Amino acid sequence: MEYTTLGDTGLEVSEICLGCMSFSHDGEDWGVDAETAEDIVDRAVELGVTFFDTANVYHRGESEEVLGDALAKYDRDRLVVATKVRGGMADDNPNAEGLGRKAIEQELANSLDRLGMDTVDLYQIHRWDYDVPIEETLRALDDAVRRNQVRYLGASSMWAHQFADALHTSERLGLERFVSMQNHYNLAYREEEREMLPLCEKEGVGVIPWSPLAGGYLARPDDEFATTARGERTADSDRDRVEDVYRPGGGVEINERLQGLAAEKDATMAQVALAWHLHKDWVDAPIVGVSSVEHLEDAVAATDLELTDEEIARLEEPYEPVPVSGHG
């Protein structure tokens, strides 16, 4: 495993971040139960993965609990743990969601309790909150850093002008700024290259993309996508990204070229798709969610896969602009 700094910070993270959205106590649909999650975490640590990402809304807190339990046996100083705040955590409590001060303070306390930690390394806002002034959000987050509950602040998918406003507001008010952006980015969805990624590069903000394998679409041939439990669930979901974003944007041809290049390199499609990320200077660590130890090992092996400029160009050439996806 190779390591890199997160943006312009001094925080060292593994080049693969383990996404823990699927972790829950009992497992459901394409998710994984606590026992399987612990096996995945154990193997990840053994392979040198030090970066783990979750959120309070993933299975209504169960992901944080399962991850916290799985990491409890390890030296906390070796690990970098990230979680998020914004989504609703209680149907009968309007202050259990959003980015207002009360929501941030109580949900951070709850996340730390579930994780079994005094401090979380990276605390991210889970999308933009149109109902709360960014000044209020940033002041509450700054206070959390000063209380030593949080070490670094991050953001996730939003419009570039919103992120620029947040960064400027932090500078203007003398508050802790966002050091990372967790955005939607993969071979079949590259709209972030227009504004957000150049902004992050200019501002020294680390980039940790979600869905680097396009929800599994880049991990198997196009005509086999719906044969997995996750594929079937995604195919039936409202305004499915595969149908509305990935396939229309040249995705079918990209998928075919990915298959061909994977065969040439005696690698899997997922490994080539992840290697593409790791060859992008503005990407620090793609967030990879897995359902088995084997998938984890497959992802980690991608860090050793070299792609030439010609191979990268071959994969990128079919891409066409698509509607912005992932901000909501």
Backbone torsions as a table, in degrees:
resi	resn	phi	psi	omega
1	MET	NA	134.6	173.8
2	GLU	-98.4	158.9	-177.5
3	TYR	-127.8	154.6	-178.9
4	THR	-146.0	160.4	175.0
5	THR	-83.6	148.4	178.6
6	LEU	-82.2	103.5	-177.0
7	GLY	59.2	-138.7	-179.9
8	ASP	-90.5	11.0	178.8
9	THR	-81.1	177.0	173.7
10	GLY	-97.3	12.1	-176.8
11	LEU	-83.2	117.5	179.8
12	GLU	-88.4	130.0	178.5
13	VAL	-132.1	154.7	175.2
14	SER	-69.7	152.6	-177.9
15	GLU	-69.8	-13.9	171.6
16	ILE	-115.5	127.7	174.3
17	CYS	-103.3	130.0	179.1
18	LEU	-83.6	115.0	176.8
19	GLY	-83.8	133.0	-171.1
20	CYS	-114.2	23.0	-178.0
21	MET	-58.5	-33.3	-175.6
22	SER	-81.7	-8.4	-176.4
23	PHE	-69.6	132.2	173.5
24	SER	-153.4	174.0	-177.8
25	HIS	-69.4	-47.7	-173.8
26	ASP	-103.8	-17.4	-176.1
27	GLY	77.3	142.2	177.6
28	GLU	-157.9	153.5	-177.5
29	ASP	49.8	-119.1	-179.6
30	TRP	-96.7	10.5	180.0
31	GLY	-76.7	179.8	179.7
32	VAL	-126.4	146.5	179.8
33	ASP	-82.0	175.4	-173.4
34	ALA	-62.5	-38.0	-179.0
35	GLU	-65.8	-45.5	178.2
36	THR	-65.1	-40.7	179.1
37	ALA	-59.8	-41.0	178.9
38	GLU	-64.9	-39.5	176.8
39	ASP	-61.7	-41.8	179.8
40	ILE	-64.5	-45.1	179.9
41	VAL	-63.5	-44.5	179.4
42	ASP	-58.2	-45.3	-179.5
43	ARG	-69.2	-34.9	178.0
44	ALA	-61.7	-46.9	178.9
45	VAL	-62.8	-41.0	178.9
46	GLU	-60.8	-35.4	-179.4
47	LEU	-83.5	-3.4	176.9
48	GLY	100.0	4.8	175.7
49	VAL	-70.3	128.1	180.0
50	THR	-120.7	-4.0	-170.3
51	PHE	-114.0	122.7	-176.3
52	PHE	-130.5	134.1	-176.9
53	ASP	-123.4	131.5	176.7
54	THR	-142.2	-167.6	177.9
55	ALA	-160.4	154.8	-179.4
56	ASN	-63.5	-32.3	-175.8
57	VAL	-80.3	-11.6	-179.6
58	TYR	-66.9	109.9	-176.4
59	HIS	54.3	37.9	176.4
60	ARG	49.1	48.8	174.5
61	GLY	97.1	-14.9	-177.2
62	GLU	-65.8	-36.2	178.7
63	SER	-58.7	-44.9	179.0
64	GLU	-62.9	-41.7	179.6
65	GLU	-63.4	-46.2	-178.5
66	VAL	-65.6	-43.5	178.6
67	LEU	-63.8	-45.0	179.2
68	GLY	-59.1	-42.4	178.3
69	ASP	-64.7	-40.7	-177.1
70	ALA	-68.5	-30.5	-178.1
71	LEU	-90.9	-8.5	-172.4
72	ALA	-60.0	-28.3	-176.6
73	LYS	-79.2	-10.3	-173.0
74	TYR	-101.7	160.1	177.2
75	ASP	-66.1	113.5	-176.1
76	ARG	-59.4	-31.1	-177.4
77	ASP	-66.0	-21.2	-179.0
78	ARG	-82.3	-15.6	-168.0
79	LEU	-107.5	152.7	174.2
80	VAL	-122.2	114.1	-175.6
81	VAL	-113.6	130.3	179.9
82	ALA	-121.5	140.9	172.3
83	THR	-140.8	-178.8	-171.5
84	LYS	-139.6	165.2	178.1
85	VAL	-142.2	142.2	169.6
86	ARG	156.2	-47.3	-175.6
87	GLY	-63.0	157.2	-177.8
88	GLY	-69.8	134.5	-178.7
89	MET	-114.5	-6.2	179.4
90	ALA	-155.0	123.1	-176.4
91	ASP	-63.7	-27.1	-175.9
92	ASP	-102.0	12.2	-178.9
93	ASN	-133.0	100.8	-178.6
94	PRO	-64.7	-17.9	178.8
95	ASN	-91.2	8.4	175.8
96	ALA	-98.5	23.6	176.0
97	GLU	-154.9	166.4	178.9
98	GLY	89.7	-176.0	-175.3
99	LEU	-119.6	29.6	170.5
100	GLY	-75.9	165.9	-176.6
101	ARG	-59.1	-48.1	-177.8
102	LYS	-60.9	-45.2	-179.6
103	ALA	-62.3	-46.1	-179.0
104	ILE	-61.7	-46.5	-175.9
105	GLU	-65.9	-45.1	-177.4
106	GLN	-75.2	-35.7	-179.3
107	GLU	-73.1	-32.0	174.3
108	LEU	-64.6	-45.0	178.6
109	ALA	-59.6	-41.4	180.0
110	ASN	-67.0	-40.4	179.0
111	SER	-63.7	-44.1	179.2
112	LEU	-61.8	-38.8	179.0
113	ASP	-64.4	-44.2	-179.8
114	ARG	-67.0	-37.4	179.7
115	LEU	-76.3	-17.6	-177.3
116	GLY	71.0	35.0	-176.1
117	MET	-129.7	151.1	175.2
118	ASP	-84.4	-28.4	-175.8
119	THR	-140.1	136.1	173.7
120	VAL	-102.8	140.4	-173.7
121	ASP	-71.4	-41.1	-177.0
122	LEU	-135.4	118.0	-179.6
123	TYR	-113.5	120.1	-170.2
124	GLN	-116.2	142.8	171.7
125	ILE	-80.7	131.3	-172.6
126	HIS	-92.5	75.9	-174.5
127	ARG	86.0	173.5	-178.4
128	TRP	-83.2	143.8	174.8
129	ASP	-106.9	108.8	-177.1
130	TYR	-74.5	-11.2	-176.1
131	ASP	-98.1	-5.8	-176.9
132	VAL	-125.5	131.3	176.9
133	PRO	-58.6	138.8	-178.5
134	ILE	-62.0	-28.0	178.2
135	GLU	-61.5	-41.5	179.8
136	GLU	-64.5	-44.8	179.1
137	THR	-60.3	-47.2	-177.1
138	LEU	-66.8	-37.5	178.2
139	ARG	-65.6	-40.9	178.9
140	ALA	-65.0	-41.3	178.7
141	LEU	-67.8	-39.7	178.0
142	ASP	-61.0	-42.2	177.9
143	ASP	-61.6	-37.7	179.8
144	ALA	-64.2	-37.4	176.2
145	VAL	-65.2	-43.6	-178.1
146	ARG	-68.5	-25.6	174.8
147	ARG	-81.5	-1.3	-178.2
148	ASN	64.4	27.8	171.8
149	GLN	-88.4	-20.0	-176.4
150	VAL	-138.8	140.9	177.3
151	ARG	-97.0	-43.6	-178.6
152	TYR	-135.8	154.8	179.7
153	LEU	-112.5	141.7	178.5
154	GLY	-136.1	167.6	178.0
155	ALA	-130.0	171.5	177.5
156	SER	-135.1	-175.2	-167.7
157	SER	-39.6	126.4	177.0
158	MET	-164.0	176.7	174.9
159	TRP	-72.9	147.3	-178.4
160	ALA	-60.6	-36.3	-179.6
161	HIS	-66.2	-32.1	177.1
162	GLN	-68.1	-43.2	-179.9
163	PHE	-65.9	-40.2	177.4
164	ALA	-62.2	-39.7	178.5
165	ASP	-64.4	-41.2	179.2
166	ALA	-63.6	-44.3	179.3
167	LEU	-63.7	-42.1	179.3
168	HIS	-65.6	-40.6	-179.8
169	THR	-63.4	-41.6	176.8
170	SER	-59.3	-44.5	180.0
171	GLU	-64.8	-42.9	-177.5
172	ARG	-65.6	-36.6	-176.4
173	LEU	-96.3	-2.3	-179.6
174	GLY	69.5	38.1	-177.3
175	LEU	-109.3	160.8	174.5
176	GLU	-56.6	138.7	-177.7
177	ARG	-106.6	163.5	174.9
178	PHE	-69.2	131.9	-179.3
179	VAL	-107.6	-5.6	-177.8
180	SER	-144.5	155.7	175.1
181	MET	-129.0	121.6	176.2
182	GLN	-103.7	101.7	-172.9
183	ASN	-126.5	168.9	-177.8
184	HIS	-82.6	115.8	-174.6
185	TYR	-159.3	126.0	174.8
186	ASN	-164.6	178.7	-177.4
187	LEU	-59.3	-28.8	-178.8
188	ALA	-97.4	0.0	176.9
189	TYR	-146.8	101.1	-173.0
190	ARG	-123.1	23.6	-179.4
191	GLU	-63.6	-23.1	-179.9
192	GLU	-66.5	-17.0	179.6
193	GLU	-70.4	-15.3	-176.5
194	ARG	-73.5	-48.2	-175.3
195	GLU	-132.4	-47.8	-171.9
196	MET	-64.7	-47.6	-176.9
197	LEU	-66.6	-42.4	173.7
198	PRO	-60.4	-36.7	177.6
199	LEU	-63.6	-46.1	179.3
200	CYS	-61.1	-41.8	179.0
201	GLU	-62.6	-42.9	179.8
202	LYS	-65.3	-38.1	-174.7
203	GLU	-92.3	1.0	-179.8
204	GLY	70.1	30.0	-178.7
205	VAL	-93.1	131.3	178.1
206	GLY	-70.8	147.4	-178.3
207	VAL	-118.6	124.3	-179.6
208	ILE	-128.8	82.3	-171.7
209	PRO	-63.8	142.1	170.4
210	TRP	-96.7	158.1	-177.6
211	SER	54.4	49.4	179.9
212	PRO	-65.2	-19.3	177.3
213	LEU	-104.7	18.7	177.9
214	ALA	54.2	48.4	179.0
215	GLY	61.9	24.9	-179.8
216	GLY	97.7	-10.2	-178.4
217	TYR	-64.2	-30.4	-179.8
218	LEU	-92.2	7.4	-178.7
219	ALA	-104.0	-6.0	-179.4
220	ARG	-153.8	159.3	179.1
221	PRO	-55.6	149.6	-176.7
222	ASP	-52.7	-45.1	-175.2
223	ASP	-76.3	-4.2	177.5
224	GLU	-107.0	0.1	-171.8
225	PHE	-59.2	-42.9	-174.6
226	ALA	-80.8	5.3	-178.3
227	THR	-85.7	-7.1	176.6
228	THR	-100.1	161.9	179.4
229	ALA	-59.7	-41.8	-179.7
230	ARG	-68.5	-41.5	179.6
231	GLY	-61.3	-42.2	179.0
232	GLU	-63.5	-41.1	179.6
233	ARG	-66.1	-43.5	-179.8
234	THR	-64.2	-41.7	-177.3
235	ALA	-62.6	-29.6	-178.7
236	ASP	-90.0	-7.1	-175.9
237	SER	-76.0	159.2	-179.1
238	ASP	-66.5	130.7	179.1
239	ARG	49.8	54.0	-177.5
240	ASP	-56.0	133.3	-176.3
241	ARG	-64.5	-32.0	-179.8
242	VAL	-62.7	-45.2	-178.0
243	GLU	-76.1	-38.7	-171.2
244	ASP	-94.4	-19.8	-174.6
245	VAL	-125.7	-58.8	-170.5
246	TYR	-68.1	-51.4	-178.6
247	ARG	-65.7	-45.5	-178.8
248	PRO	-64.3	-24.5	-177.2
249	GLY	-89.1	33.7	-177.6
250	GLY	83.6	11.7	-173.2
251	GLY	-63.7	-35.9	-178.6
252	VAL	-64.2	-44.2	178.6
253	GLU	-68.3	-39.1	176.8
254	ILE	-60.7	-44.0	178.7
255	ASN	-59.0	-43.7	180.0
256	GLU	-65.0	-42.7	179.8
257	ARG	-66.9	-34.4	177.2
258	LEU	-63.9	-42.3	176.1
259	GLN	-58.6	-46.5	-177.8
260	GLY	-63.8	-44.3	-178.9
261	LEU	-68.3	-36.9	177.6
262	ALA	-61.5	-41.3	179.1
263	ALA	-65.0	-39.5	179.3
264	GLU	-62.5	-36.2	-174.6
265	LYS	-96.7	4.1	-177.6
266	ASP	53.7	46.0	-178.8
267	ALA	-129.6	172.9	175.0
268	THR	-89.6	161.9	176.5
269	MET	-59.4	-41.5	-179.1
270	ALA	-61.2	-40.6	179.8
271	GLN	-63.4	-42.4	180.0
272	VAL	-67.6	-41.5	179.6
273	ALA	-62.8	-38.8	177.6
274	LEU	-72.4	-38.3	177.7
275	ALA	-60.5	-36.0	175.6
276	TRP	-56.6	-45.3	177.2
277	HIS	-58.2	-45.6	-173.6
278	LEU	-71.5	-11.9	175.2
279	HIS	-93.0	0.2	179.4
280	LYS	-94.8	120.8	-175.7
281	ASP	-59.6	-31.1	-176.4
282	TRP	-85.2	-2.0	176.2
283	VAL	-98.0	128.6	176.2
284	ASP	-91.8	-51.5	-176.6
285	ALA	-157.4	110.3	174.1
286	PRO	-65.1	145.1	179.3
287	ILE	-93.9	114.9	-173.5
288	VAL	-111.4	119.1	173.7
289	GLY	-94.2	136.0	-178.6
290	VAL	-132.3	158.0	178.1
291	SER	-113.6	1.7	179.9
292	SER	-155.0	161.0	175.9
293	VAL	-61.9	-37.1	-178.9
294	GLU	-62.5	-42.3	178.0
295	HIS	-65.1	-36.7	176.7
296	LEU	-62.6	-48.2	-179.7
297	GLU	-61.1	-37.6	177.1
298	ASP	-61.0	-44.1	-178.8
299	ALA	-66.9	-44.0	-179.0
300	VAL	-63.5	-35.7	179.6
301	ALA	-63.1	-22.0	179.7
302	ALA	-64.0	-21.6	-179.0
303	THR	-68.3	-16.2	179.5
304	ASP	-99.5	0.3	-174.7
305	LEU	-90.3	123.0	-180.0
306	GLU	-96.8	136.5	175.1
307	LEU	-119.2	138.9	176.3
308	THR	-83.0	164.2	176.7
309	ASP	-59.1	-37.3	-179.9
310	GLU	-66.7	-39.6	179.7
311	GLU	-67.2	-40.2	177.2
312	ILE	-63.0	-44.6	179.1
313	ALA	-61.8	-38.3	179.0
314	ARG	-62.3	-41.2	179.2
315	LEU	-69.5	-35.5	-174.0
316	GLU	-83.5	-24.5	-169.5
317	GLU	-55.2	-39.0	-176.6
318	PRO	-74.0	-9.8	-171.1
319	TYR	-62.6	138.9	175.4
320	GLU	-129.5	150.9	-179.3
321	PRO	-58.3	143.2	178.4
322	VAL	-133.8	165.4	176.7
323	PRO	-60.4	146.5	177.2
324	VAL	-60.6	135.2	-176.1
325	SER	-138.2	137.1	173.4
326	GLY	111.0	-4.5	-177.3
327	HIS	-81.1	-22.7	-174.1
328	GLY	-84.5	NA	NA
